[in-house]
Amino acid sequence: AVVSTERKGVWNETVANLSLMALGSSAPEILLAFVEQLGLLAGGVEIDINSEMGGLGTFTIIGSAAFNLLVITGICIFSPPNGETKRIEQFGVFCTTALWSVFAYVWILIVLK
């Protein structure tokens, strides 16, 4: 009997899950920013750096990202039943995501000051 094996490329499960979560949780905010900019461009409005126009989509995305990082992580921490212990399977991915998220929020704070 001849046995042949064929290796097929498959997405890394972590990358696939994080991509799907990012797209699903940020799609409404990205669409809002896109529609807002289309409306401003169609109206021929020029936006300068000190203008409040055009900020709705940007700050919606920032707020959504903060919610995703802080509230969803908190819910995941407190959701297991009492006495049940959960652990993060790929802790390196979690640490990388958390560190870059904190860096992004600090950077936004510096830029907006």
C-alpha positions as CSV (number, residue, x, y, z in Angstrom):
1,A,0.0,0.0,0.0
2,V,1.2,3.4,-0.9
3,V,0.6,6.2,1.5
4,S,1.1,9.8,0.4
5,T,1.0,12.8,2.6
6,E,0.4,16.3,1.3
7,R,1.1,19.3,3.4
8,K,-1.4,22.1,3.0
9,G,-0.8,25.6,4.2
10,V,-3.2,26.6,7.0
11,W,-3.5,29.9,8.8
12,N,-2.1,30.2,12.2
13,E,-5.1,29.8,14.5
14,T,-4.2,32.7,16.7
15,V,-3.7,35.0,13.7
16,A,-7.0,34.0,12.2
17,N,-8.9,34.5,15.5
18,L,-7.3,37.9,16.2
19,S,-8.0,39.0,12.6
20,L,-11.6,38.0,12.8
21,M,-12.1,39.6,16.2
22,A,-10.4,42.9,15.1
23,L,-12.5,43.1,11.9
24,G,-15.8,42.2,13.7
25,S,-15.3,44.6,16.6
26,S,-13.9,47.5,14.6
27,A,-16.0,47.3,11.4
28,P,-18.8,49.7,12.6
29,E,-16.3,52.4,13.7
30,I,-14.3,52.1,10.5
31,L,-17.5,52.4,8.5
32,L,-18.6,55.4,10.5
33,A,-15.3,57.2,9.9
34,F,-15.5,56.4,6.2
35,V,-19.1,57.6,5.8
36,E,-18.2,60.8,7.8
37,Q,-15.3,61.5,5.6
38,L,-17.3,60.9,2.4
39,G,-19.9,63.4,3.7
40,L,-17.3,66.0,4.4
41,L,-15.6,65.5,1.0
42,A,-18.9,65.6,-0.8
43,G,-19.7,68.9,0.9
44,G,-16.4,70.4,-0.1
45,V,-15.5,71.0,3.5
46,E,-11.8,71.6,4.3
47,I,-10.7,70.4,7.7
48,D,-7.8,72.0,9.5
49,I,-5.9,70.5,12.4
50,N,-7.8,72.5,15.1
51,S,-11.2,71.8,13.7
52,E,-13.6,69.5,15.6
53,M,-15.1,68.3,12.3
54,G,-13.9,64.8,11.2
55,G,-13.2,63.7,14.8
56,L,-16.3,61.5,15.3
57,G,-14.9,58.5,13.5
58,T,-11.4,58.8,14.9
59,F,-12.5,59.0,18.5
60,T,-15.1,56.3,18.0
61,I,-12.3,54.0,16.9
62,I,-10.1,55.0,19.9
63,G,-13.0,54.4,22.3
64,S,-13.9,51.1,20.8
65,A,-10.3,49.9,21.0
66,A,-10.1,51.0,24.7
67,F,-13.4,49.1,25.4
68,N,-12.1,46.0,23.6
69,L,-8.8,46.1,25.5
70,L,-10.1,46.9,29.0
71,V,-13.7,45.8,29.4
72,I,-13.6,42.6,27.3
73,T,-10.4,41.5,29.0
74,G,-12.0,42.2,32.4
75,I,-15.1,40.1,31.5
76,C,-12.8,37.3,30.3
77,I,-11.0,37.4,33.7
78,F,-14.1,37.3,35.8
79,S,-16.4,35.0,33.7
80,P,-15.1,31.5,34.7
81,P,-17.2,29.9,37.5
82,N,-15.8,29.9,41.1
83,G,-13.1,27.3,41.6
84,E,-12.4,26.9,37.9
85,T,-9.0,28.1,36.7
86,K,-8.4,29.2,33.1
87,R,-5.0,30.0,31.6
88,I,-4.0,31.8,28.4
89,E,-2.8,29.2,26.0
90,Q,-0.4,31.6,24.0
91,F,0.7,34.0,26.7
92,G,3.3,35.6,24.4
93,V,0.6,36.7,22.0
94,F,-1.4,38.2,24.8
95,C,1.6,40.1,26.2
96,T,2.6,41.4,22.7
97,T,-1.0,42.6,22.1
98,A,-1.2,44.2,25.5
99,L,2.1,46.0,25.3
100,W,1.5,47.4,21.8
101,S,-2.0,48.5,22.9
102,V,-0.6,50.4,25.9
103,F,2.0,51.9,23.7
104,A,-0.7,53.1,21.2
105,Y,-2.7,54.7,24.0
106,V,0.3,56.5,25.4
107,W,1.2,57.7,21.9
108,I,-2.3,59.0,21.3
109,L,-2.2,60.8,24.6
110,I,1.1,62.5,23.6
111,V,-0.1,63.4,20.1
112,L,-3.4,64.9,21.3
113,K,-1.8,67.1,24.0
